[in-house]
């Protein structure tokens, strides 16, 4: 079974709980936060991203009010391709063209039905490889040179 890392800040807490309740058939590793008390998003985005980069978890989902901060923080981790998804079209592209291993979603931007659709498409789509892999290889080569 696929282990999915999930994390949020205070703005994404309620949505995180809804996702974990709805997707009971999936296995999640919950990196928090565990309440709506104000926290700093990097404290949750980075551990989720590191768990995916290390192979501990296969995929990751990050949630905050806009999704922007979480995606920025996650993308600082080598090997992470975190896509900010705001529609099913962006979720499909995130997987097919970019092989996104983490997605970020804005809790204030989407209703729960839209979030479910985004997650469903991202989970079921397949990476197309080919010319898209060549593009990802360029990113990986850059990461190696810069580290």
Protein Blocks (a to p, Z undefined) as FASTA:
>chain_A
ZZddddddfklmmmmmmmmmmmmmbccddebjabfbdcdfklmmmmmmmmmmnomambdc
dddfkommmmmmmmmpghiacdddfbfklmmmmmmmnopabdcddfklpcfklmmmmmmm
mmmpcceklmlmmmmmmmmmmmmmmZZ
